[in-house]
Amino acid sequence: MKYLNEFRDGEIAQRMAREICQIATRPWKIMEICGGQTHSIIRNGIDQMLPPGIEMIHGPGCPVCVTPLALIDKALAIAAQPGVIFCSFGDMLRVPGTDADLFQIKGRGGDVRVVYSPLDAVELAIKNPDKQVVFFGVGFETTAPANAMSVHLANRRGLKNFSLLVSHVLVPPAIEAIMSSSENKVQAFLAAGHVCSVMGFWEYPPLADKFEIPIIVTGFEPLDLLDGIRRAVIQLENGQHHVENAYERIVTYAGNLEAQRLLAEVFELTDRSWRGIGVIPESGWRLNDNYRAFDAEERFQISGIHTEESQLCKAGDVLRGAIKPADCPAFGKECTPRHPLGATMVSSEGACAAYFNYGRFLSADELAAAGAVHAR
Amino acid sequence: MPDNSAPDFSSWSCPLPLRDYPTIVMGHGGGGKLGNELVEHLFLPAFRNPALESLGDAAVFELGSGRLAMSTDSFVVQPLFFPGGSIGALAVNGTVNDLAVSGAEPKFLTASFILEEGFPLAQLAAVVNAMAEAAAQAGVRIVTGDTKVVERGHGDGCYINTAGIGVLRPGINVGPNRAHVGDVVLVSGSIGDHGMAIMSVREGLEFESQIRSDCAALNGLIANVLDAVGPAVHTMRDPTRGGLASTLNEIASASNVGIQIDEASLPVRSEVHSACELLGLDPVYVANEGKAVFFVEAQSADRALQVLRAHPLGQEAAHIGVVTSQHPRMLVARTALGANRVIATQIGEQLPRIC
């Protein structure tokens, strides 16, 4: 099994979609937490296969999207400093700060590099002892172990020129915040499979009980998503609310204990500001006292940053699931992937970009008409 | 795994008197003796042909009658040598292919080098030999050229510009604005090979099997198609930067038609597919350097496909879609699940995702 096409089988997908149609007797609103799931749903057209009453609400699980503007501006200020090599995953480069993005900082002479792992940044620090190497460590629980490993290694090697600009956020507090909101519409969650591969899913049963919601640990391939949705609908129809694992080939209840030990060694809980949502208590990780010396915010002491969000951008409402991207007045007009007003239009995991790139600004009729030619 | 991406320079024997200067110095671009030696001992032996041999300020040649096509392209790829090709092969094939997809028979090329001070002469020789080999395979002649040297730190080793001239085939009228409703869309083989080959070398990514660039001259393949079904071919393009998606979007816009493709029919090698999955990239946006797309009248499409598959460079050719009057100027793909999605033009480079 190569895990490339096995979970993309069109016939099985159609069969599962039919099954969901048969089970569903009422409309339900299900939130997929993770931006990777949003991407896959829209790219494969899974939402087009569901019965009309089953609505997918796109959750806040896009690290690029929820990283606060103030931190982006701080990254830009650090990256612009001489003697700094600023390393980041690729899709952070086009996220607009208040005045610029990392691509523009690079164009103005900043040494900004795309890396595929924070460990590559540690290597750069070893090779460039006269430079300060900073890695932009954002993301959910999924990316945290590699970031933790980078400071762990930097510490063991006694590196004085490596630091992490860190803004980790966590899924369970986000679920808590969404469910506690007075305007919440979500009735079930697809938990993010990759987050659970690290953390397991022992954190979720208390949430399922407290808010009486089904939570299904779900993968990213079309059949994974359809299975997650199917299980959520079965629970909803039967009035059940427990945690199920629909991603058993990757996720265990306990998760990756080695990774969790490393995370506990390096990070501590902190309040985090989520872009478009606001501050959620104890919703993120920062470096703890033992590793504070590797915190880029401590090392660079950037101050006097004036951040300003676009007045037009409704990314916050999109991230909370209050509106669909196309409901934003700026969508596809002032705000496009070319001129994004907010991060949700930048990252391919962002709901706005997913809608724009995959043409969800077309009416359903237009897309259906497109299908008629294929059926030739 | 043996690394066959870079040539072995250890056995390279330098023709006298280049041996005195193992690396490029400013004087090689100065128009004096050093520059002349480069021409005499490197470029001339590699590219030798009557038009070049006169070493005049301009190449003089006969082209016969008919309409001409002309194209130019600059090449700045890093690394200079990669699995399946090199900057030299790209510089020849890129311009040859631009002429060929315009319906022209490529004839003559120019070659202009911008070299960085300190660039190893052995590497330049390997680049030049790769160009000579590619030109011989494509049946074109490199008839004039130029060399400039920039100071160390002002270039990236070696940049190449080529321009080419070709003779349009009589009776052929192709263009990006000529795709008709009802045309069938064919692609000559697997997509995304070149871009992923470069990316895997550049980023030091290793996969079970090495991904090789598809870098190749397409004039022979295209000539076969035109010989067989010439007037039925309305549009040909080589989907280079921006990949298949950008090329098809350009054609949809230029011809004011809709294009529909079937995702399941796109030929993608499994190693390219894996690499794209790993990096969060979509092969439809990844560059090709040895593929062409054809828009062909429906009744000639099967014949065209047959001819493509009979050529060594077209064995994996596929029927990938059709031209429709619906959704003009848009590219719509039918997903493997039977849903539809719009494939838009990419803004810039594809960026690897966080997770």
Interface residues (C-beta under 8 A of the other chain):
Chain A: K2 L4 R8 D9 G10 A13 Q14 G36 I42 R43 N44 G45 I46 Q48 M49 P63 V64 F89 G90 D91 M92 L93 R94 F103 V114 Y116 V138 G139 F140 T142 T143 H194 P222 P337 R338 S347 S348 E349 F356 N357 Y358 G359 L362 E366 L367 A368 A369 A370 G371 A372 V373 H374 R376
Chain B: E203 L205 G258 Q260 D262 A264 S270 H273 S274 E277 L279 G280 V322 T324 Q326 H327 M330 V332 R334 T335 A336 L337 G338 A339 N340 R341 V342 I343 A344 I347 G348 L351 P352 R353 I354 C355
